[in-house]
């Protein structure tokens, strides 16, 4: 059982014994483990980060889940891989959740970790939702995340925000606007963000080396993949290959949508809950 009780009155936050932070709310009988995107991870207690997570996960609380947002391990050693991060989450599941959670919901970077968690620790997970993720990250996304991680590790939120602006407005003619709105985006996204600087770089390096193809056939849990067909972070071919390699998988395309729009789509909770009801 989880060591920290959940309530319906509002989120609670804390730190597990292995140093991974958490945010939790809801008191239903089923457990959802949410592994968020990156580089970097945080259990937000206020602001835009909390509002975005609540908007995506509150439907699961209404459906009878206790939701747990769990950060990556803090001060990860150099070379800590995505598989190592999955081992960290498996440790939390073993020590804090009685050895199993009903649903692992992995978003973007979290979706990479969810693949290894399901493959290497099959008894730890009941169902898996891979949201805007696949077996290999595109070169374009590796470059974006490496530059973002370097800026965040240096404490340059404005520089990281400028990278985000480049992603949202991908035009060379918009460079002046990227620089103008970058500091604002940086403050909105990372003000108060609680993540050790070196962990941003460790995650970006792990993403660079990530390729889960070899372990995907070992996944036993039913898996739902929700992906945009215009996602520059994961090519359509790699997404389709990922679904083919997982023995029990369902792939739903969000047509005309890129990485951020598909990941925050209002359909995501509904599609995941329908998938759980069918399987």
DRENLO-275633 format. One line per 8 residues: number of its first residue (from 1); for each residue x, y, z of N, C-alpha, C. Coordinates in Angstrom, 1 decimal. Layout:
N
NUM> X Y Z X Y Z X Y Z | ...
***
This chain:
279
1> 0.8 -1.2 0.0 0.0 0.0 0.0 0.9 1.3 0.0 | 0.4 2.3 -0.6 1.1 3.6 -0.5 1.3 4.1 0.9 | 2.4 4.7 1.2 2.7 5.1 2.5 2.0 6.4 2.9 | 1.6 7.2 1.9 1.0 8.5 2.1 -0.5 8.4 1.7 | -1.4 8.6 2.6 -2.8 8.5 2.2 -3.3 9.6 1.2 | -4.2 9.3 0.3 -4.7 10.3 -0.6 -6.0 10.8 -0.1 | -6.4 12.0 -0.5 -7.7 12.6 -0.1 -8.3 13.2 -1.3 | -9.6 13.4 -1.2 -10.4 14.1 -2.3 -10.3 15.6 -2.1
9> -9.9 16.1 -0.9 -10.0 17.5 -0.7 -8.9 18.3 -1.5 | -7.8 17.7 -1.8 -6.8 18.5 -2.5 -5.5 17.7 -2.6 | -4.6 18.1 -3.5 -3.3 17.4 -3.6 -2.5 17.4 -2.4 | -1.8 16.4 -2.1 -0.7 16.3 -1.1 0.6 16.1 -1.8 | 1.7 16.6 -1.3 3.0 16.4 -1.9 4.0 15.9 -0.8 | 5.1 15.3 -1.3 6.1 14.8 -0.4 7.2 14.1 -1.1 | 8.0 13.3 -0.4 9.1 12.7 -1.0 9.2 11.2 -0.5 | 9.4 10.3 -1.5 9.5 8.9 -1.1 10.9 8.6 -0.5
17> 11.1 7.4 0.0 12.4 7.1 0.7 13.6 7.2 -0.2 | 13.3 6.9 -1.5 14.5 6.9 -2.5 14.7 8.3 -3.1 | 14.0 9.3 -2.6 14.2 10.7 -3.0 13.4 11.1 -4.1 | 12.5 10.3 -4.6 11.6 10.7 -5.7 10.4 11.5 -5.1 | 10.1 12.7 -5.6 9.0 13.5 -5.1 7.7 13.0 -5.7 | 6.6 13.4 -5.0 5.3 13.0 -5.5 4.3 14.1 -5.2 | 3.2 14.1 -6.0 2.0 14.9 -5.8 0.9 13.9 -6.0 | -0.1 13.9 -5.1 -1.2 12.9 -5.1 -2.5 13.5 -4.7
25> -3.6 13.0 -5.4 -4.9 13.4 -5.0 -5.9 12.3 -5.5 | -7.0 12.2 -4.9 -8.0 11.2 -5.2 -7.8 10.0 -4.2 | -8.9 9.3 -3.9 -8.9 8.2 -3.0 -9.6 7.0 -3.5 | -9.7 6.8 -4.8 -10.3 5.6 -5.4 -9.5 4.4 -5.2 | -10.1 3.2 -5.5 -9.4 2.0 -5.3 -8.3 1.6 -6.3 | -8.3 2.3 -7.4 -7.3 2.0 -8.5 -6.2 3.1 -8.4 | -5.0 2.7 -8.8 -3.9 3.6 -8.7 -3.3 3.9 -10.1 | -3.2 5.2 -10.3 -2.6 5.7 -11.5 -1.2 6.3 -11.2
33> -0.2 5.9 -11.8 1.2 6.4 -11.7 1.4 7.3 -13.0 | 1.6 8.6 -12.8 1.9 9.5 -13.9 3.3 9.8 -14.0 | 3.9 9.6 -15.2 5.3 9.9 -15.4 5.4 11.0 -16.4 | 5.8 12.2 -16.0 5.7 13.3 -16.8 6.8 13.5 -17.8 | 6.6 14.5 -18.7 7.6 14.8 -19.7 8.8 15.5 -19.2 | 9.8 15.8 -20.1 11.0 16.4 -19.7 11.6 17.2 -20.8 | 12.9 17.5 -20.7 13.8 17.1 -19.7 13.5 17.8 -18.4 | 13.8 17.1 -17.3 13.5 17.6 -15.9 12.1 17.1 -15.5
41> 11.9 17.0 -14.2 10.6 16.6 -13.7 10.4 17.3 -12.3 | 9.1 17.6 -12.0 8.7 18.3 -10.8 7.3 17.8 -10.4 | 7.0 18.0 -9.1 5.7 17.7 -8.6 5.1 19.1 -8.3 | 4.5 19.8 -9.3 4.1 21.2 -9.1 3.0 21.4 -8.0 | 3.2 22.4 -7.2 2.2 22.6 -6.1 1.3 23.8 -6.4 | 1.6 24.6 -7.5 0.8 25.7 -7.9 1.2 26.1 -9.3 | 0.4 27.1 -9.8 0.8 27.7 -11.1 0.3 26.9 -12.3 | 0.8 27.2 -13.5 0.4 26.6 -14.7 0.7 25.1 -14.7
49> 1.8 24.7 -14.2 2.1 23.3 -14.2 1.1 22.4 -13.5 | 0.6 22.9 -12.3 -0.4 22.2 -11.5 -1.7 22.2 -12.3 | -2.1 23.4 -12.9 -3.3 23.4 -13.6 -3.4 22.5 -14.8 | -2.3 22.4 -15.5 -2.2 21.5 -16.7 -2.4 20.0 -16.2 | -1.7 19.7 -15.2 -1.7 18.3 -14.7 -3.1 17.9 -14.2 | -3.7 18.9 -13.4 -5.0 18.6 -12.9 -6.0 18.5 -14.0 | -5.9 19.3 -15.0 -6.9 19.2 -16.2 -6.8 17.9 -16.9 | -5.6 17.3 -17.0 -5.4 16.1 -17.7 -5.8 14.9 -16.8
57> -5.6 15.0 -15.5 -5.7 13.8 -14.6 -7.0 13.8 -13.7 | -7.6 14.9 -13.6 -8.9 14.9 -12.7 -9.9 14.0 -13.3 | -10.1 13.8 -14.6 -11.1 12.8 -15.0 -10.8 11.4 -14.5 | -9.6 11.1 -14.2 -9.3 9.7 -13.7 -9.7 9.7 -12.2 | -9.5 10.8 -11.5 -10.0 10.8 -10.1 -11.5 10.6 -10.1 | -12.2 11.3 -11.0 -13.7 11.1 -11.1 -14.1 9.7 -11.4 | -13.2 9.0 -12.1 -13.4 7.6 -12.5 -13.0 6.6 -11.5 | -12.5 7.0 -10.3 -12.2 6.1 -9.3 -10.7 5.8 -9.1
65> -9.9 6.7 -9.5 -8.4 6.5 -9.3 -7.9 7.4 -8.2 | -6.8 6.9 -7.6 -5.9 7.7 -6.8 -4.8 8.0 -7.8 | -4.5 9.3 -8.0 -3.5 9.7 -8.9 -2.2 10.1 -8.2 | -1.1 9.6 -8.7 0.2 9.9 -8.2 1.1 10.4 -9.3 | 1.5 11.6 -9.2 2.5 12.2 -10.1 3.9 12.0 -9.4 | 4.8 11.3 -10.0 6.0 10.9 -9.3 7.2 11.4 -10.2 | 8.1 12.2 -9.6 9.2 12.8 -10.3 10.3 11.7 -10.5 | 11.3 12.0 -11.4 12.4 11.2 -11.5 13.3 11.3 -10.2
73> 14.1 10.3 -10.0 15.1 10.4 -8.9 15.9 11.6 -9.0 | 16.3 12.2 -7.9 17.1 13.4 -7.8 18.6 13.1 -7.8 | 19.3 14.0 -8.5 20.8 13.9 -8.6 21.2 12.5 -9.2 | 20.6 12.2 -10.3 20.9 11.0 -11.0 22.4 11.0 -11.4 | 23.1 9.9 -11.4 24.5 9.9 -11.7 24.7 10.0 -13.3 | 25.8 10.5 -13.7 26.0 10.6 -15.2 25.9 9.2 -15.8 | 25.2 9.2 -17.0 25.0 7.9 -17.7 23.8 7.2 -17.2 | 23.0 7.8 -16.3 21.7 7.2 -15.9 20.8 7.1 -17.1
81> 20.5 5.9 -17.5 19.7 5.7 -18.7 18.2 5.7 -18.5 | 17.4 5.6 -19.6 16.0 5.5 -19.4 15.6 4.2 -18.7 | 16.4 3.1 -19.0 16.1 1.8 -18.3 16.4 2.0 -16.8 | 17.4 2.7 -16.5 17.7 3.0 -15.0 16.6 3.8 -14.4 | 16.1 4.7 -15.1 14.9 5.5 -14.6 13.7 4.6 -14.3 | 13.5 3.7 -15.3 12.4 2.7 -15.1 12.7 1.9 -13.8 | 13.9 1.5 -13.6 14.2 0.7 -12.4 13.9 1.6 -11.1 | 14.1 2.9 -11.2 13.8 3.8 -10.0 12.3 3.7 -9.8
89> 11.5 3.8 -10.8 10.0 3.8 -10.7 9.6 2.4 -10.2 | 10.2 1.4 -10.6 9.9 0.0 -10.2 10.1 -0.1 -8.7 | 11.2 0.5 -8.2 11.5 0.5 -6.8 10.4 1.2 -6.0 | 10.0 2.4 -6.5 8.9 3.0 -5.8 7.6 2.2 -5.8 | 7.3 1.6 -6.9 6.1 0.7 -6.9 6.2 -0.5 -5.9 | 7.4 -1.0 -5.8 7.6 -2.2 -4.9 7.5 -1.7 -3.4 | 8.1 -0.6 -3.1 8.2 -0.1 -1.8 7.0 0.7 -1.3 | 6.3 1.4 -2.2 5.2 2.3 -1.7 3.8 1.9 -2.2
97> 3.7 1.0 -3.2 2.4 0.6 -3.7 2.1 -0.9 -3.7 | 2.8 -1.6 -2.9 2.5 -3.0 -2.8 2.9 -3.8 -4.0 | 3.8 -3.3 -4.8 4.4 -4.0 -5.9 3.6 -3.9 -7.3 | 2.6 -3.1 -7.3 1.8 -3.0 -8.6 1.0 -1.8 -8.6 | 0.8 -1.1 -9.8 -0.1 -0.1 -10.0 -1.0 -0.5 -11.1 | -2.2 0.1 -11.1 -3.2 -0.3 -12.1 -3.0 0.3 -13.5 | -2.5 1.5 -13.5 -2.2 2.2 -14.8 -1.0 3.0 -14.7 | -0.1 2.9 -15.6 1.1 3.8 -15.8 0.7 4.7 -17.0
105> 0.7 5.9 -16.7 0.5 7.0 -17.8 1.8 7.7 -18.0 | 2.4 7.5 -19.2 3.7 8.1 -19.5 3.5 9.1 -20.6 | 3.9 10.3 -20.3 3.8 11.4 -21.3 5.1 11.8 -21.8 | 5.3 11.7 -23.1 6.6 12.2 -23.8 7.8 11.5 -23.2 | 8.7 12.2 -22.5 9.8 11.6 -21.8 9.3 10.5 -20.9 | 8.2 10.7 -20.2 7.6 9.7 -19.3 7.2 8.5 -20.1 | 6.8 8.7 -21.4 6.4 7.5 -22.2 7.6 6.6 -22.5 | 8.8 7.2 -22.6 10.0 6.4 -22.9 10.2 5.5 -21.7
113> 10.1 6.1 -20.5 10.3 5.4 -19.2 9.3 4.3 -19.1 | 8.0 4.6 -19.4 6.9 3.7 -19.2 7.2 2.4 -20.1 | 7.8 2.5 -21.2 8.1 1.4 -22.1 9.0 0.4 -21.4 | 10.1 0.9 -20.8 11.1 0.1 -20.1 10.5 -0.5 -18.8 | 9.7 0.4 -18.1 9.1 -0.1 -16.9 8.2 -1.3 -17.2 | 7.3 -1.2 -18.2 6.5 -2.4 -18.5 7.2 -3.6 -19.0 | 8.3 -3.3 -19.8 9.1 -4.5 -20.4 9.9 -5.2 -19.3 | 10.6 -4.4 -18.5 11.6 -5.0 -17.5 10.9 -5.4 -16.2
121> 9.8 -4.8 -15.9 9.1 -5.1 -14.6 7.6 -5.4 -14.8 | 7.4 -6.5 -15.6 6.0 -6.7 -16.0 5.0 -6.9 -14.9 | 5.4 -7.4 -13.7 4.5 -7.5 -12.6 4.1 -6.2 -11.9 | 4.8 -5.1 -12.3 4.6 -3.9 -11.6 3.4 -3.1 -12.2 | 2.9 -3.4 -13.4 2.0 -2.6 -14.1 0.8 -3.4 -14.6 | -0.4 -2.8 -14.5 -1.6 -3.5 -15.0 -1.9 -3.1 -16.5 | -2.0 -1.8 -16.7 -2.2 -1.3 -18.1 -1.2 -0.1 -18.2 | -0.9 0.2 -19.5 0.0 1.3 -19.8 -0.6 2.2 -20.9
129> -0.5 3.5 -20.7 -0.8 4.5 -21.7 0.5 5.3 -22.1 | 0.8 5.1 -23.3 2.0 5.8 -23.9 1.4 7.0 -24.7 | 1.6 8.2 -24.2 1.0 9.4 -24.8 2.1 10.2 -25.4 | 2.1 10.4 -26.7 3.1 11.1 -27.5 4.5 10.5 -27.2 | 4.6 9.2 -27.4 5.9 8.6 -27.3 6.1 7.4 -28.2 | 7.3 6.9 -28.4 7.5 5.8 -29.3 8.9 5.2 -29.0 | 9.4 4.3 -29.8 10.6 3.5 -29.5 11.9 4.3 -29.7 | 11.8 5.4 -30.5 13.1 6.2 -30.7 12.7 7.7 -30.9
137> 13.5 8.6 -30.4 13.2 10.0 -30.5 13.9 10.5 -31.8 | 13.2 11.5 -32.5 13.8 12.0 -33.7 15.0 12.9 -33.4 | 15.9 13.0 -34.4 17.1 13.8 -34.3 16.7 15.3 -34.0 | 15.6 15.8 -34.6 15.1 17.1 -34.3 14.8 17.3 -32.8 | 14.1 16.4 -32.2 13.7 16.5 -30.8 14.9 16.3 -29.9 | 15.9 15.5 -30.3 17.1 15.4 -29.5 17.8 16.7 -29.4 | 17.9 17.4 -30.5 18.6 18.7 -30.6 17.8 19.7 -29.7 | 16.5 19.8 -29.9 15.7 20.7 -29.1 15.8 20.5 -27.6
145> 15.7 19.2 -27.2 15.8 18.9 -25.8 17.2 19.1 -25.2 | 18.2 18.9 -26.0 19.6 19.1 -25.6 19.8 20.6 -25.3 | 19.3 21.5 -26.2 19.5 22.9 -26.0 18.7 23.4 -24.9 | 17.5 22.9 -24.7 16.6 23.3 -23.6 17.3 22.8 -22.3 | 17.8 21.6 -22.2 18.4 21.1 -21.0 19.6 21.9 -20.6 | 20.4 22.3 -21.6 21.6 23.0 -21.3 21.2 24.4 -20.7 | 20.2 25.0 -21.3 19.8 26.3 -20.8 19.3 26.2 -19.3 | 18.4 25.2 -19.1 17.9 25.0 -17.7 19.0 24.7 -16.7
153> 19.9 23.8 -17.1 21.0 23.5 -16.2 21.9 24.7 -15.9 | 21.9 25.7 -16.8 22.7 26.9 -16.5 21.8 28.0 -15.8 | 20.5 27.6 -15.5 19.7 28.6 -14.8 19.1 29.6 -15.7 | 19.1 29.4 -17.0 18.7 30.3 -18.0 17.2 30.0 -18.5 | 16.2 30.3 -17.7 14.9 30.0 -18.1 14.4 30.7 -19.4 | 15.0 31.9 -19.6 14.6 32.7 -20.8 15.1 31.9 -22.0 | 16.4 31.4 -21.9 16.9 30.6 -23.0 16.1 29.4 -23.3 | 15.7 28.7 -22.3 14.9 27.5 -22.4 13.5 27.9 -23.0
161> 13.0 29.0 -22.6 11.7 29.5 -23.1 11.8 29.8 -24.6 | 13.0 30.4 -25.0 13.2 30.7 -26.4 13.2 29.4 -27.3 | 13.7 28.3 -26.7 13.7 27.1 -27.5 12.2 26.6 -27.6 | 11.4 26.7 -26.6 10.0 26.4 -26.7 9.3 27.3 -27.7 | 9.6 28.6 -27.7 9.0 29.5 -28.7 9.4 29.0 -30.2 | 10.6 28.5 -30.4 11.0 28.0 -31.7 10.1 26.8 -32.1 | 9.8 26.0 -31.1 8.9 24.8 -31.4 7.5 25.2 -31.7 | 7.0 26.2 -30.9 5.6 26.7 -31.1 5.5 27.5 -32.4
169> 6.5 28.2 -32.8 6.4 29.1 -34.0 7.7 28.8 -34.8 | 7.6 27.7 -35.6 8.8 27.2 -36.3 9.0 27.9 -37.6 | 9.6 29.1 -37.5 9.9 29.9 -38.6 11.1 30.8 -38.4 | 12.0 30.8 -39.3 13.2 31.6 -39.2 12.9 33.1 -39.1 | 11.8 33.5 -39.7 11.4 34.9 -39.7 10.9 35.3 -38.4 | 10.6 34.3 -37.5 10.0 34.6 -36.2 11.1 34.7 -35.1 | 12.4 34.7 -35.5 13.5 34.7 -34.5 13.4 35.8 -33.5 | 13.0 37.0 -34.0 12.8 38.1 -33.1 11.7 37.9 -32.1
177> 10.7 37.2 -32.5 9.6 36.9 -31.6 10.0 35.9 -30.6 | 10.7 34.9 -31.0 11.2 33.8 -30.1 12.0 34.5 -29.0 | 12.9 35.4 -29.3 13.7 36.0 -28.3 12.8 36.9 -27.4 | 11.8 37.5 -28.0 10.9 38.4 -27.2 10.1 37.7 -26.2 | 9.5 36.6 -26.6 8.5 35.9 -25.7 9.2 34.8 -24.9 | 10.5 34.4 -25.2 11.2 33.4 -24.5 11.2 33.5 -23.0 | 11.6 34.7 -22.5 11.7 34.9 -21.1 10.3 34.7 -20.4 | 9.2 35.2 -21.1 7.9 35.0 -20.5 7.5 33.5 -20.4
185> 7.8 32.8 -21.6 7.5 31.4 -21.6 8.3 30.6 -20.5 | 9.6 31.0 -20.4 10.4 30.4 -19.4 9.9 30.5 -18.0 | 9.4 31.8 -17.6 8.9 32.0 -16.3 7.6 31.2 -16.1 | 6.8 31.2 -17.1 5.5 30.4 -17.0 5.7 29.0 -16.8 | 6.7 28.4 -17.5 6.9 26.9 -17.4 7.8 26.5 -16.3 | 8.8 27.3 -15.9 9.8 26.8 -15.0 10.0 27.6 -13.7 | 9.3 28.7 -13.5 9.4 29.4 -12.3 9.0 28.5 -11.1 | 9.9 28.4 -10.1 9.6 27.5 -9.0 9.8 26.0 -9.2
193> 10.3 25.7 -10.4 10.5 24.3 -10.8 11.6 23.7 -9.9 | 11.3 22.6 -9.3 12.2 22.0 -8.3 12.9 20.7 -9.0 | 14.0 21.0 -9.6 14.8 19.9 -10.3 16.2 20.2 -10.2 | 17.1 19.4 -9.8 18.5 19.7 -9.8 19.0 20.0 -11.2 | 19.9 21.0 -11.3 20.4 21.4 -12.7 20.9 20.2 -13.5 | 21.7 19.4 -12.8 22.4 18.3 -13.6 21.4 17.3 -14.1 | 20.3 17.2 -13.5 19.3 16.2 -13.9 18.7 16.5 -15.3 | 18.6 17.8 -15.6 18.2 18.2 -17.0 19.1 17.6 -18.0
201> 20.4 17.7 -17.8 21.4 17.2 -18.8 21.4 15.7 -18.8 | 21.2 15.0 -17.6 21.2 13.6 -17.6 20.0 13.0 -18.4 | 18.9 13.7 -18.3 17.7 13.2 -19.0 17.9 13.4 -20.5 | 18.4 14.5 -20.9 18.6 14.8 -22.3 19.6 13.8 -22.9 | 20.7 13.4 -22.2 21.6 12.4 -22.6 21.0 11.0 -22.7 | 20.2 10.7 -21.8 19.5 9.4 -21.8 18.5 9.3 -23.0 | 17.9 10.4 -23.3 17.0 10.5 -24.5 17.8 10.3 -25.8 | 19.0 10.9 -25.8 19.9 10.7 -27.0 20.2 9.3 -27.3
209> 20.4 8.5 -26.2 20.8 7.1 -26.4 19.6 6.1 -26.5 | 18.4 6.6 -26.3 17.2 5.8 -26.1 16.8 5.1 -27.4 | 16.6 3.8 -27.3 16.0 2.9 -28.4 15.4 1.7 -27.7 | 14.1 1.6 -27.6 13.5 0.5 -26.9 13.0 -0.7 -27.7 | 13.4 -0.7 -29.0 12.9 -1.8 -29.9 13.2 -3.2 -29.3 | 14.3 -3.4 -28.8 14.7 -4.7 -28.3 13.9 -5.2 -27.2 | 13.3 -4.3 -26.4 12.6 -4.8 -25.2 11.1 -4.8 -25.4 | 10.6 -4.1 -26.4 9.1 -3.9 -26.5 8.4 -5.3 -26.6
217> 8.9 -6.3 -27.3 8.2 -7.6 -27.3 8.0 -8.3 -26.0 | 8.7 -7.8 -25.0 8.7 -8.4 -23.6 7.5 -7.8 -22.8 | 6.8 -6.8 -23.3 5.7 -6.1 -22.6 4.5 -7.1 -22.6 | 4.0 -7.3 -21.4 2.9 -8.2 -21.2 1.6 -7.5 -21.0 | 1.6 -6.3 -20.5 0.4 -5.5 -20.2 -0.2 -5.0 -21.5 | -1.5 -4.8 -21.5 -2.1 -4.1 -22.6 -1.7 -2.6 -22.6 | -1.3 -2.1 -23.8 -0.8 -0.8 -24.0 -1.6 0.0 -25.0 | -1.9 1.2 -24.6 -2.5 2.2 -25.5 -1.5 3.3 -25.9
225> -1.4 3.5 -27.2 -0.5 4.6 -27.7 -1.4 5.7 -28.3 | -1.2 6.9 -27.8 -2.0 8.0 -28.3 -1.0 9.0 -28.9 | -1.0 9.2 -30.2 0.0 10.0 -30.9 -0.5 10.9 -32.0 | 0.1 12.0 -32.2 -0.3 12.9 -33.2 0.4 12.5 -34.5 | -0.2 12.7 -35.7 0.4 12.2 -36.9 1.3 13.3 -37.5 | 1.4 14.4 -36.8 2.4 15.5 -37.2 3.4 15.8 -36.1 | 3.7 14.8 -35.4 4.6 14.9 -34.2 6.1 14.9 -34.7 | 6.8 16.0 -34.6 8.2 16.0 -35.0 9.1 15.3 -34.1
233> 8.7 15.0 -32.9 9.5 14.3 -31.9 9.6 12.8 -32.2 | 8.6 12.2 -32.8 8.5 10.8 -33.1 7.9 10.6 -34.5 | 8.6 10.0 -35.4 8.1 9.9 -36.8 6.9 8.9 -36.8 | 6.1 9.0 -37.8 4.9 8.1 -37.9 5.4 6.7 -38.1 | 6.5 6.5 -38.9 7.0 5.1 -39.1 7.4 4.5 -37.8 | 8.1 5.3 -36.9 8.6 4.7 -35.7 7.4 4.5 -34.7 | 6.4 5.3 -34.8 5.2 5.1 -33.9 4.5 3.8 -34.3 | 4.3 3.6 -35.6 3.7 2.4 -36.1 4.5 1.2 -35.8
241> 5.8 1.3 -35.9 6.7 0.2 -35.6 6.6 -0.2 -34.1 | 6.5 0.9 -33.3 6.4 0.6 -31.8 5.1 -0.2 -31.5 | 4.0 0.2 -32.1 2.8 -0.5 -31.8 2.9 -1.9 -32.3 | 3.5 -2.2 -33.4 3.7 -3.5 -34.0 4.5 -4.4 -33.1 | 5.5 -3.8 -32.4 6.4 -4.6 -31.6 5.9 -5.0 -30.2 | 4.8 -4.2 -29.8 4.2 -4.5 -28.5 3.1 -5.6 -28.7 | 3.2 -6.7 -28.0 2.2 -7.8 -28.3 0.8 -7.4 -28.2 | 0.4 -6.6 -27.2 -1.0 -6.3 -27.0 -1.1 -4.8 -27.0
249> -1.2 -4.2 -28.2 -1.2 -2.7 -28.2 -2.4 -2.2 -29.1 | -2.8 -1.0 -28.7 -3.8 -0.3 -29.5 -3.3 1.1 -29.8 | -3.3 1.5 -31.1 -2.8 2.8 -31.5 -3.9 3.7 -32.0 | -4.0 4.9 -31.4 -5.0 5.9 -31.8 -4.2 7.1 -32.3 | -4.5 7.5 -33.5 -3.8 8.7 -34.1 -4.7 9.9 -33.8 | -4.1 11.0 -33.5 -4.7 12.3 -33.4 -4.4 13.1 -34.7 | -5.3 13.1 -35.6 -5.0 13.6 -36.9 -4.7 15.1 -36.9 | -3.7 15.5 -37.7 -3.4 16.9 -37.8 -2.7 17.5 -36.6
257> -2.3 16.7 -35.6 -1.8 17.3 -34.4 -0.3 16.9 -34.2 | 0.4 17.9 -33.7 1.8 17.7 -33.3 2.0 17.3 -31.9 | 3.2 17.3 -31.4 3.6 16.8 -30.1 2.8 17.4 -28.9 | 2.9 18.7 -28.8 2.3 19.4 -27.7 0.8 19.3 -27.7 | 0.2 19.6 -28.9 -1.2 19.6 -29.0 -1.8 18.2 -28.8 | -1.2 17.2 -29.3 -1.7 15.8 -29.1 -1.5 15.4 -27.6 | -0.4 15.8 -27.0 -0.2 15.5 -25.6 -1.2 16.1 -24.6 | -1.7 17.3 -25.0 -2.6 18.0 -24.1 -4.1 17.9 -24.6
265> -4.3 17.0 -25.6 -5.6 16.9 -26.2 -6.7 16.5 -25.1 | -7.8 17.1 -25.2 -8.9 16.8 -24.2 -9.4 15.4 -24.3 | -9.1 14.8 -25.5 -9.6 13.4 -25.7 -8.8 12.4 -24.9 | -7.6 12.8 -24.5 -6.7 11.8 -23.9 -7.3 11.1 -22.7 | -7.8 11.7 -21.7 -8.4 11.0 -20.6 -9.5 10.1 -21.0 | -10.4 10.6 -21.9 -11.5 9.8 -22.4 -11.0 8.5 -23.1 | -10.1 8.7 -24.0 -9.6 7.5 -24.7 -8.9 6.5 -23.8 | -8.2 7.0 -22.8 -7.5 6.0 -21.9 -8.5 5.3 -21.1
273> -9.6 6.0 -20.6 -10.6 5.3 -19.8 -11.4 4.3 -20.6 | -11.7 4.7 -21.9 -12.4 3.7 -22.7 -11.5 2.5 -23.0 | -10.3 2.7 -23.2 -9.3 1.6 -23.4 -9.3 0.7 -22.1 | -9.3 1.3 -20.9 -9.3 0.5 -19.7 -10.6 -0.3 -19.6 | -11.7 0.3 -20.0 -13.0 -0.4 -19.9 -13.1 -1.6 -20.9 | -12.4 -1.5 -22.0 -12.5 -2.5 -23.0 -11.5 -3.7 -22.7 | -10.4 -3.4 -22.0 -9.4 -4.5 -21.9 -9.4 -5.0 -20.5
***
